[in-house]
């Protein structure tokens, strides 16, 4: 008798595992379609659960029609040209710009964590403050940020910095402290100085784990970015979602949410591939 | 003047302080192969870390060629039991890391001189690879693709590549199976004879100490209150023939006050 399918030692067949992994998606979509159909049968003007056709039309308009405020953009042109002039692309570009700035600001955070972990005086100077800062709920600072930095880009970027950098600093700090002391001693006996030990030995060893940590924090970055955009912005994916909410534009909101999820999935996938290519020696346990 | 002078050192850890080493003095001449032997917790590795400069004694001092060193540097090579190689570097890059890092700054890595020197270093690294019994194809592997014995061979080559005057080995072969361990013992003896490097080798294995060393130092605890001191300083004939080993083991263990059974595994 083989092991039961609900037991720890169960070994699902490849096909069963694949089917199981898609089951919730399929049932979720099926359930949505059923509910949407029922509600549309009761009320043809129903807007809360748009049908697939309505969402496709909404997404078509968002992705292939010129943005409302872009008067110069012509309706015609190739599909690609129409996409470049569209509301979806304009919003994606605005959000991506802020996202890239935020990611760039994580580089100093990683370097600070590295130095805190390696140099005791730097660690003593920053650690308590970063630990305290880490406990502050970034969203609670939002009004202060808008008062202090205005409602421009800076406030949104600062929100992400306050929300995510302490976590990355502390993660990098802990990863640095986790490098065996033997490795540092070894580096010094081979002629390395402090700079070499920090950047050629420790940073290179912790880099794949730091990238993983950033990857796991992508959702937090997006959360703070969306909060900032929803409250004070004139463009961006979250701004559009907030704007469409006022008009009950679920036919565009749902595709937008899926588009954001797809983008985040692609960034995550890209970072994983990059990590594997850059660090072939790293075996994730 | 001795190459390594350990002068009345004491070390204590913890609160309240627990003495680990108490009044240890030693002189090690250039070219010696000294094995430090003792039971677990007697302070062998502490003694090695003091010579390495990664720890400071509570009292006393350690002179290397007449000078006190307060942190590890390239005068003393180091082969620990674990984490001896950089996991992010291939075998070849691990071996050439020392000369590269000590001869070139970060920006120096982008100069034509670096690439010329790198070719020379790689040639030397391949020589070492052959001497330690690894194939050229192993040079592209990462440490976790090698067996424990191969990793320690590479670690020895890595340490010797910078031509240190002293090589410090901390239970370097303890994690290896008996067959591999025997091969490593022969290798390190050969390399010691070829390079003339002074070796301080910490082990808890009596037979290994006698097979390798020209001198065996035994550390033993004086009492529960006092830390370890040098219990026995036994010169070993060079060459030391296998048939002499049981007799030496007996002498050593009776001198150190051990029960023979604790260290008769090879």
Interface residues (C-beta under 8 A of the other chain):
Chain A: X180 X181 X182 X183 X185 X186 X187 X188 X189 X190 X191 X192 X195 X196 X199 X200 X201 X204 X205 X279 X280 X281 X282 X283
Chain B: X52 X54 X71 X72 X73 X74 X76 X77 X78 X80 X82 X83 X84 X86 X87 X88 X89 X97 X98 X99 X101 X102 X106 X142 X143 X144 X158 X159 X162 X164
